[in-house]
Amino acid sequence: MRFRTVRSGRTTLCLCVLLCAGIAFCAQTSAAQVTLAIRGAKVYPISGPPIERGVLLVANGKIVAVGEEGKIKIPRGATIEDAAGKVVMPGIVDSHSHIGIIANPMAEDSGDANESTGPIQPGLRALDAIDPADPNIRMATAGGVTTANIMPGSGNVIDTYGKKDKAPATRMKTAEIIRHALADAKAYEEKSDKWKKEGSDISKQPSRDMKLEALLPVVDGKLPAIFNAYRADDIDTAIRIGNEFHLRYMLASVTEGYLISDTIQRAGVPCLLGPVMQRFESLETANATFENPAILKRAGIPIALMTGLEEYVPKNRILLFEAGIAAANGLGMEGALRAATADAAKILAIDDRVGSLAPGKDADVVLFDGDPFEYTSHVLAVLVGGQVSYQRSK
């Protein structure tokens, strides 16, 4: 989850705090798990080169082994899935999503992503708003997405969408609000620390401020912040603020990142990019290009793909198509696959569990009947933690 900055009228720089990354879409299946062997498929482990005819072993929700057919021994009693001619890859990681919070973007009463009671809401927790029955979650799983970083919306300065009469009217004010909130959090922490050092007299305890307390792990560098910014000037402002306050941070959306790739590279900050096929519907996205991921990758910038929100379609279910567009426009197949799996997991600091097919990692696996980037290919089955979460009807 996160906390954000402002978006009012022209202003769309947002600051978010990454509190919980990687919410897995869980299957409603039996708890009993048996060893599974998927053999004969072309395997993209991501952690290594593709295997033309591979074997993937799964037990107790984890990957046990992956390698060439004939070199991996299949245990006696294992359930064997003959996948000759098929393709296997890790589950897709959506690095920045609103799935489950905006259950149906076209219905006014179904959006829970943006809080309208004030412009600064760092204490919001996406977990308190996620609807596990959201049909978009099943659609995303059917598209191969097994992990999503679910966050509040980017409506306001710090995680809320205020009314127009309360929202900042300029980019200058937006930046000032962010700086003010971070400075207040530092001062709040110093006051609290002073009280503790002086003996913690309960009668002198400073009054609690839940909003500022939510920012303490951010100003201490214990939790990363996410600046959501589209235009190059907003990206540059985000980098200045991040550096001024010595934050651990990353950038999201980054539509015009290719215009200042050298600045981003010098800052050493990772980018959550997308959606790649976003519409050119405003000045914020008018300069979008399919080549953005490739340009930033070539500049040595860590990148991941994200869906965010576009109201005309639940983007999560077509994240792999977004990756395919990036692949065709300079990122290449390997780069695009990594940006949607291992690199996304690494940026979110969950790569010890997901993002690649390697022994010891969660058995989040997607089986295709063809090239994952081909529009005519289908997701045949999805495993989450070794359990069947989706299976295509025959």
N, C-alpha and C positions, 0 to 999 in steps of 0.2 A: 504494500500500500504506500501512499505517498502524501505529500502536501504540496500545494501549488501556488502559483502567482496569478496575475490578472489577465483577463481577456474581456475587454469591454470596447465595443466599437472597433477601432483600429488596433487596439493593443492586445497582443496575444503572447506575451512572454509569461510563462508560468513556472513556478518552482514547486517541486514535489519531493516528498521524502519516501524513499524505498523502505517500507517497514516490513512487508512480507512479499517475497518473490516466489514464484513457482507454486501456484495452487493447482494441483493435479485434478483432472476430471476422473473421478473414481467410478469404477464399474460396480453394478449391483449384481454380483455373482457370488457363488459359493466361496466360503473362506478356505475350503480345502484346495490345495494346489499340488499338482503333480508336475514332474519334469516334462518339459516340452522340447522337442527337437524340430526345428524348421530347416529342411535341407533342400539343396538343389537350386536355391534362388540366387540371383545376383545380389550381393550384400554390400551396402554402403555403410561401413562401420563409422565413418567420419574420423575416428581415431587413427585410421590407417587407410591404405589404398583400397579401392573396390576389389571385391572377391567375386570372380565370375561364377563359380559354383561353390556356394558356401554352406556352412552349417552353423546354426545359432542354437545354443542350449540355454534353457530357462528353467530355474528351479526356485521355489519359495519367493517368487516375485522379483528375483534378481537374475542378471545375465551370468551364466556360469562359464561359457566359452564361446568364442567365435573364431572361425577359420575355414580353411579349404576343406571341401568334402573329401573324405578319405584320410584326412589328417586329424580330424576330431572324432573321437570315439563316442558313439551314442549309447548312453547307459541302457541296460536291459530294463524293460518295463516302461520306458519313456513313451509318451504320445508323440508319434512322428507325423509331421505335416509335410507332405511332398509338395514343394513349391517350385519345381522346375519351370523355368520360363517366367517366373515372377521376380519381383524386386522387393528387397527388404531394406529399411532404413530406420534410424531412430525417430521417436516421436518428435513432432515439431514444437518448438518453444516460441510462444508469442511474447515478446519482451515488454510489451506495453499495450494493455487491453482494458476494455470496459465491459467485457462480456459478463453477464449475470447481474450487472448493476443497471445497465440500460437494456432491459429485457426485450423491448420492442421499440426501436428508435422512432417509429412512425406514430406511436401512440403517446399523447401528452402525459397521461397519467402513469406511465410505466418507467419513466426515467428517474433514477435515484442517484445519479452521478454528481450533480451539482447542487450545493446548498445555497439558498437564496436569501438567508437571513443576515448576511454580512460578507464583506470582501476578504476577511482573513479567518480561515478555519483550519489551522494546522492539525487539530486534534481529530479530524475525521478519519475513520477507519473503513476501508472498503469492505472488510470482512463483515461489518455490521449491516451491509446493504446487499450482499450477494444473494441472489435467488437461485438455489441449486436446481429448481425446476425450470429455469429459463431454457426454452427449446433451442436457443442459439448455442448453448453448450453442447448439446448432442450434435448439432450441425457442424460445429467446429471439430468435434471428435471425429465425425465422419469424414472430415477433410484432412485428418492426420494430426491435428493439434492435440497434444497430450498434456502440455504445461502452459500456463498463462500467468503473467504478472498482472494481476487485476488491480486497477487503481481508480480512485475517484476521477471525476471529470476535470477538464482544464478551464473551467469557467472563470475562475477568479484568481486574485493574486496569490493567495495561499489556499488552494483547494476549495474554492466555492465560486458560484456565479451570482454576484450581487445584482440588485436592481440597478437600472441605468442611472438613477439619481445618486447612487452610492458608489458606483464603480469609478475607478480612475479614468480620466478623460485623455491622458497623454502617456506616452511611453516613459517620460521623465518621472511622472508620479508613480507609475508602476514600479520602476526600479527603486524609487525612494521608499515605497511601502515594504518591499522585500528587505532592503537594507535596515530599515527601522525595526522590523520584526526580528531579524537576526541579532541586531545590537541589543534589543530589549531582552532577548533570550540570554545573551551573555551576561548582561547586568543582573538579571534574575538569578542566574546560577551563582554569580559572585556573592550576591546578597545571602543566598541560601547557604553557601559554603562558609561565609563569615559567621552566620548564626550557629552553625554546627561547631565551628572552632571555639566559639565563645561559651560553649557549655550546653547548647540546645535547650535553653530555658523555654518551656512551652508557652509561657506568657508573652514571650518576645518573638515567637515564631512568625516569620513573614507569611502573609496570606498567600494561599496557593493560587496559581494561574495555570489552568489546564492547557491553555493554548501555548503558553511559553514552555511549559514542561514538555510538551510534545516536540518542541524544537531543540531541546537540550542534547539529545543524541546526535543531532545534525551539526550543531555548532561545535560539539566535542569531536566530531569526525568518526563517530561510532556507526553512524548510518549514512548511506549515500543519499544525496538529494538529486532530483531530476528536474532540470530546467526544460520546459516545453516551449520551443521557439521555432518559428518558421523562417522569418526573414533574416538576412545576414546581419543587419544591425542589431536585432534582438539576440541573435546567437552571440555576437560580440559582447553585448551587455551582460549576458548570462555568464560568460567566461570571466569578465572583469569582477562581477560580484562573487563568483565562486572562488576566485583567487584572493580577493580582498579579505574574505572571511575564512580562508584556508579550509574550504569545505572539501569533502569527498563528494564528487558530483559527476553527473553525466548529462548529455543533451538528448532530447527527444524531439521527434518530427524532423527538424533540421532540413527543411525543404531547400533552402538556399545554402546549405553547407558547402556545396561544391564551389561557391563563389569565394569562400574564405577558408578553404581547406588548410592553407598554411597556418592560419591563426589557430585553428582547432588542433592541428598537429603539434604545434608548439605548446599548447596547453596540456597536451597529453590526456585528453578527455575522450571517453568512448561515446559513441552515438547510437541511439535507437532510431532507425530510419523508417519513415513510411507514413501512410501507406504508399508504396511505390507508384501505384496507379491512382493516386489521388486526383480529384477533379481540380481544374483551374478555375475555381469559383470565386476567388477574391484576390485582393492584392497580396494576401499572405501566401498564396500558392500559385500565383500567376507565372512565376519563373521556375516551376517544378520541371524536372527532367528525369527520364528513366535512367540516365547515366550517373545520377548522384551517388548511389552505393559504390559503383566502380571507381569513381573519382576519389572518394574518401578512402576507399580500401587501398588504392594505389599510393595515396599519401601516407600510408602507414597508420591510419586511424582505426582502432578497433570498432567494428560495426556489428549491429544486429538488426533484424527486421522486426517491425511492429505493425499492428493494425490500427490502433487508436480507434477513432470513430468517424465513419461517414454514413450519414443517415439512410442513404439509398440502398445499402446492402450490409448484412452482417459480415464484415470483412474477415473475421477470424477463420471462417470456413474456406477461404480462398487464399490464405497466406502463402501456400506453396505456389499458386499461380503468380502472386506478386513476386516471389523469389525467381520464378521462371522469366519474368519480364526483366528483372535485374540481371539475370544470367545472360540473356540475349543482348543486353546493352552494356557489355564490358566486364561484368562481374564474373562470368564463366560459371559452369555447373558446380565445380567444387566450391568456389567462393560463395555462391548462392546457397548451396546446401549447408555450409558451415554457418552462414549468417542466420539461418532459420533453425539451427540446432546447437552445435557445440559452442560457437562464438557467442550466441545469445545466452546460453547457460553460463559461460565463463563470466560475461559482463555482470550477470545477475548473481554471481557467486554461488551457483547451484550445480556447477559442473562436476562435483563429486558424486552427483546422483543421476543427472540426466544430460542429454545432449549428444551422446555417442553410444555405440554398441561396444561396450568393453566389460570384461569380467568385474563383478562386484557392483555394477550400476543397476539402477532400477530397470526392470524389463518393460520399458516403454518402447513399443515396436509397431511399425506400420508396414503392412504388406500391400503391394500394388500389383496390378496385372500388366504393368508396362512401365515405361519411363515416367518417373514422378513429375517431370516438367511437361509432359505431353497432355494436352487437353483431353484427348480421348482415353487416357488411362483412368482407372478407377481404384479407389481405396477398397481393398477386399476385406481387410480386418485390421483392427487396432487393439493392441494390448496396452493396458496401463497397470504397472506393477505386476505384470505376468498374467493378468486376468483379461478376458475378452470384454472390451468396453464398446466395441462396434463391430458388426459383421454385415457385409453387404448381402442383400437378399439375392438369391439365385433366380 
